[in-house]
Every structure is written in C-alpha cells, then in structure tokens.
Amino acid sequence: MKKRNLKGLTLRELEDFSASIGEQKYRGKQLFEWIYRKGASTFAGMTSLSAALRQKLESAAALETIGLVEQRRSTSDGTTKFLFQLSDGRRIESVLIPPRTAFHGSEASEEEEQKRLTLCVSTQVGCPLDCKFCATATMGFLRNLTAGEIIDQLQRVKEISGRRITNLVYMGMGEPLLNYENVMKSIDIISTGMGIAARRMTVSTAGWAPKIRQMADEGRKVKLAISLHTLDPRARTELMPINHRFGLDELVDAAEYYYRKVKLRITFEYILFAGWNDREEDAAGLVKLSKKVPCKINIIPFHSIAFTKPRGLAASLQASPGERAEAFVRRLREAHLSVFVRSSAGEDIAAACGQLAVGSETGPLPPGGTKPVIPRRSLPVA
C-alpha cells in the first residue's frame, strides 16, 4: 500500500487521515502543528505522540521533502538562489531576497523594507505561457507543483538559512493561476500554520483573468500583482502570447472586479524595454489606467536571458536606457501614482526577475520538457 504524503494536507485533511487510520480526529491538529508550525521532518521527531502512533504513521504515511542540489549567493547584494530537486527528478529554483535589496533608493529605507526577508517560490516546473522576456519560458512546461512542494520550498529555505522569512511572493518559475488549487491550498496552510499572514503574500500572474475573478469571489486577501508591461494590445501580444486568450480589456475588467470585491490595490508590474513601452504615450496610458483601477506600479529593469540562447523577439529585447527610464518614472510620479523601482537583486547569479530557468545553466532538461506552442485561444484551462 502506497504511503500517504502528509505534507501539503490541510488541517481538515489531516483530521480525515487520522480517522482513516483509526485515530481520533484531534490527532490531525497535532500533525498540523508538528508538520507546519514546528517543521518536523520525521515522525520520530514528533515527541508528543505516543511511540505506537509514531510507528503507525511510519507504516501509513510519509513526509516528502525536496532535496537541495545547490545554493548560490550574490556577492553584490546577498540574494541567495536555491536549486531544488523534486521526487521525480525535476528541478526548480527559489530565491531568498534579503532586506533593503528589493527596491532602489529611498524606497529601500522604509522601516518595513529594512525588516523584510522575502522568499520567491516557484509553482510549476517550467511554464507554458512563453513570455518573451522570461527565462523560464525556454524550459517549456513539465508539470504543476503540489501544495506540499510549494510549502516545502519555504520550509527548506528556513531550515537552510536559519532565518525567519517575513514575506512570500509567488513569482518564481511558472504561472501561479494555472496551478490555482495547489497555490491557494499552500496559501491557506502557510497563513494559518506557518506564521506568514496572507497580507504578506503576493501572487503574480501574467493575466489569467477568470482566476483573478475567482480570487475575488473567494475573498482572497493576498496581494495581487499583474505582469502588464504594455497597454498596447499588439505589442503585448508579441511579448506575452496570453494576450491572445485574455486581451487587455478583459484583464483590466478582471483587475477592477478584484479591487471592488477585495478592496486591495493591485500592483501592475512593468518591465521597461527600449523602444517598446518607454514612451510618453505609454506613461500616459498607465496614468489613465490608475484612474480606473486603484493600483501601484512596480517598474522592473529588464534582465538579460542571453544564457538561455533565446531566438527571435526574445533575443532582441533591450533594457530602456537609464535616463529614459528615469524620465518615465518621473512622469508617473508627477501624476501622483505610487511607483516603486525594483532593484536587480541577484542578477549576478541569474536570480533576478525573469531569470529563473533550469536546464540552461545546470544541465539538460529532464526527459519530457517541451517548447511551448501557444496559438490563439489554445492555452490550457485551469
């Protein structure tokens, strides 16, 4: 009989499991405490449980753990990238971002930023969305992560670093809203059992509009970040093929719906590309958008993905020149938008925004990797 992996089960599921092996349901709460709050990695370490129960758990259950393959620390800013191996041999990356490195200048001097220690977690092995500026896209899509594998990134990094992680961002490899059930399950478990409140978590999406609406209907109090990058429909379709499936009008309507239901400002993420989206009319479009959807704007520098040997448009993208980028930000701030300029934390170890990929740096992809092909209206349904 295959053992049941308990990591990734909710409190109710652990109570049901306890009943299924002939134990009282309250044992589920004890298991929840040991697995998530105390971070137990073995049943033998659950010392408040009787020896007989621990033996029963050894026979019927497992606590699967992802394996650390490598960790690399930036010499410039202390960002650390972790390469983990899953039970099937697939690999993912997670990034630990230390305080004062996420934003530039005065934005990094705020008290909250001084204390913040942020972990960026992956939600898929690879990604099917083929955004032209993202290294993960070059991997294709292999599979979704389980809730347990998402949670275990947090547990392993806490264990390895010995530090308290204050914030969690679902911005690593993959599109979180295409793995909706497992992502939301992990949020529920972490927010109730692992000391990180939902308001300190951010889910980033390329724009999967129906799931944004579902988050709103479910009253999800996590922060929502939308990778926008341009308000020009043609340009966005070239950069982000998801725009074939959910155009800008549908995406903006979903964002407005989320704000009306949840009452949390949305963050629009905006990478500045030379000649693509850094013009005066682009800034004016963001100002107009902010009047419809209360929001913050995260300006993100473009980070090279040359190490993945990209082709076509992906190979031609360049970062907006410094003076032009500064003028763009100044225009937004003069219009009284909340604008944050992200730093290039971890760029020297390919850990900055858009640079996560397994295969190009660390060896060939595992068998089964596929290049994404995303024609109009053919994206997977989550």
N, C-alpha and C positions, 0 to 999 in steps of 0.2 A: 504494500500500500504506500502511495506517494505521501510524503510528509507535507503538511500544510505550512507554507511560509507565513509567519505571523507579522512580519514587518510590512507595513502598508495597510494593515487592517484597522478599521475604526474601533472605537470603544464598543459600539453595538455588535460589530462583527466578532470582536474578541469575546464578548459575553456569549454570543451564539456558539462560538467554537468551544468555549468552556463547557457549555451544556452538552455539546455533541460528544465530548469525551467523558461524560458522566460526572462533571464537577458543577458546583453551584455557580450561578451567573456572576456573582460578585468577584469570582476569580478573574473574570475578564478585565475588571477595573485594576486589579493588581498587575496583570500582564501589561496593560496600557501604561501604568506608572513605570514599570521596570523597563519596558522597551523604549519609550519615548522620553519620559522625564529623567530617568536615571541612565539611559543609554546602554542597558545591558546587552552584551553581545553573545552571551551563552545562558542557557537555563541554569547551569550550575551556579552562576553568579547571582541568581535570584534568591538570596538567602532567607527572605521572609516566607518563602514557600516551603512546604514540607519536602523531605527527601523523596517520599513516594510520589508526590505530584511532579517534582522535577524530573523524576525518572519517566513518568508517564508522558511528560512533554517531550523529552528526548526521543521517545518512540513515535510520537504522533505529529510532531511539529518541527519547524526549523526557523532559524533567524538568518536569512541570507544576507550577505554583506558584499558590497562591491569592493574590488581589490585595487589598491593604489599601484600604479605602474611607474609613475614619475611625477615629481613636482619641480617646478621651475620658478624661481623668484627673480623679479625685476631688480636690477641693480640701481635703477634710477628712481623708483618710487615705492618699492616694497610689495607691489602686486604679486600674488602667487597664483600660478596656474597648476591645476591638478589633472592628471590623466588617469582615468579610472577604467578598469576592465569589468564588464558585466559577466554574469554566469554563463552566457552563451558565447563569450569571446569578443563580443562587440565592445567598442571603446567610446567613451565620452569625455568631455572636458568641463571643469568647473573653475571659477575664478574668484579668489578672495581679494577684495579691494579694501585696503586699509583707510583709516580716516584721513581727511584733507587731501585726497588724491582724485576724488571723483569730479570736482569742478575747479574752474580756474579762479584765480584772484580772490576778491572779497567774498565770492560765493563759498569758498572753502574755509572761511574764517568764522562762519556762524557756529554757535555753540553745538547745535545738533550735528553738524558735519564734523566737528572736532571729535565727537564721541562715536561716530558711526563706523561700524565694521560690516561691510556688505558682502554677501555671498551671491554670486551669479550662478544659477543652476541650469542644467540642460533638461529638456523634456522629451526629446526624440533623439534617436541615433540618425544623424543626418537631418535633411529637411526636404520636402517635396516642392517648395514654393519658388525656387530658382531666382531669388532676388540677385540682381547682377553685381551688387556691391558686397555680397556676403560670402565668406569662405566656406561656410557650412553647406551652401548650395552646391558646391563642387562635389560633395560626397554623394549626392542623391539621397534617397530616403530608404532606410533599412527597417526601422520599426519604432513604435512608441515605447517610452519607458513606463514601467509600472509605478504605481504610487510609492511602493517601497523603495524603488531605485532612485526616485526623486528625493525622498526623505533621507535616504542613506548618504547622498552627497553632503547634506547638512551635517549628519552625524559623523561621517568620516572626517570632514574638514575640521569640525570642532575637536574631535579626538586628536587629529594630527597636529593642529596648530596650538591646542591648549588654550584657545581664546573664546570669549563669548561673542557670538555673532548677533548683531542687533537688527540687521535688515536683510531681506531676501528679495532678489529680483529674478523673475523667470524670463531671462534674456539670453540664455546660453544657446546651445545648439537646438534647433527645431522651432516649430510654431506651436506655442502652448495651447491655443484654442483648437488645434486639430487633435489634441490629446486631452480633451476637456474633462472627461470623467476622472482620469488619474491626477490631473493637475489640481482640480478642485478638491479631490479627496485628500491630496497631500497638504493643501492649504488648511483644510479643516483639522487635520491631525496636528500639524505644526502649531497652529494658532491656539489649540486647546491643550496640547500636551508638551510643547517644546519651548515655550517662553517667548515666541515672537508673535506679536499681535498682528492681525490681518492688516491693520493700517500701516504696518511697517513692511508690507509685501507689495511688490509691483509685478503685474502680469503684462508682458509686452506682446503685441500682436501686429502682424503685417496688415490686418484689416479684415478678419473673418467676421463679417457683420452679424450674421444670425447668432453667433455665440456671444458677441458683445451684448446683444439684446437679451440673451438667456442669462448672462451675468446680472444684468439689470433686474430682470424679473425675479431672480433668486436673491436679490438684495445683497450681492457680494460687496463687502466693504473693503476689498483690496484696492490699491491704486491701479488704474488702467493707463497704459502707455500705448500709443498707436504709432507705428512706423509710417510716417506720412511722406516726407521727403520732397514732395512737389504737389501743387494743386493744378498742374497742367495734365489733363487726362491722358493725352498722347504720350507725354514724357513719362508719366507714372507707369503706364502700361509697358513701356520699354524697360524701365528699371525694375518693375515689380509685376510679373505676369498675373498675380492675383487680381489686378485691376480689371482683367477680362471678366472675372467672375463677379466681383463686387466693386462696382465703379465708385467714384468719389461721392456722388450724390447719395448713394446707398450707405456708404461708410460714414459720411458726415451725419446723416439722419440717425444711424445707429449710435453714434457718439453723443448726439444731442439727447436721444432717448435715455442713454445710460446716465447722463448728468441729471436729467429730470427725475429719474427714479431713485438714484443712489445719492445724489447731491454731493458728489466728489468731483473736483475739477480733473479733467483729463490732461495727460501730458502728450503732446504731439512731438515725436522725435523727428529731427530734421538734419540729415547729413548734407553739408554744403559741397556741391560738385561744381567745379569750374565750368561756367558756360551753360549749365543745366538748370540750376534753380537758385542762383545767387543774384538775380537782377532786382531792380526796384519793383517791378510788377509782381515778382514772387513775394517780396516782403509785404506789399500791399494786399496780396491775397491772404496772407496769414493774419494781417490786421482785421480784414473783413471776416475771416473765419472765427476769430476770437470774439466777435460781437454776437455770433450765433451760438457758439459752444464755449462756455467758460473753460479756460484752459491755461496750461503752462507750456512753454516751448523749450525743448531741450535741443540746443544746437550741438551737433556732434561732428568732430572732424572726420574726414574720410581717412581710413587706414588701409594701407596697401594690402592687397591679397595676392601680390605677384608670386608668392611662394606656392600658390595653388596652380600656377601656369594657366590663368584664365584666357578665354578667347572672346573675340567679338567685342561687344559693348563693354563687357566686364574688364577687358584688357585696356580700354581706352579712357576709363574714368580717372579723373584727377581731382585732387583737393582744391577747393577755392583758395586763391591767394590770400595771404594774411590780411592785407589792407582791405580787400573786397569783403572778406568775412567780417571784419570789424565794422565796416560800414553797414553791412546787412544787420548785424546785431544792434547797432546804434539806432537804425531806423525803427526796429521793433520796439526798443525801449523808449524811444521818443513818443511812440504811440501808446505807451503805458502798458505794454504786455509784460507778463512775468517771463523772463528769459534767463535760462541757465546755460552756460557754455561748458560743456563737458571737456575734461582733460583727455589725454591719450594714455591713460593709465595702463601699463603693461604692454605697450607697443613693442618694446624690445624683446619680448618673449612671445609675440603673436597672441596676446591675451586681451587686446583692446577690442572695442565694439566692432563686430563684423569679422573678426579674425579667427574664430574658433573653427577648427577642422581637424579631423583625424584621418590620416591617410597620406596627406601631402608632406607632413613633417615627420611622421612617426612610422612610416612604412605603408605598405599597400592596404587598401580597404579589405575587410573580411569578405569572404565569398557572399555574393548576393547583393552587393552595392549596385545601384543603378543610377545613371544620369537622368535627371528629371526631364520629362517632356510634358508640357502643360499647355495644350491647346485651349481655345476658347470654351468656357463652360464645362471643363472636364476635370476640375480639381476634385479631390476626394471629399466625400461628405462625412462630417464628424458628428 
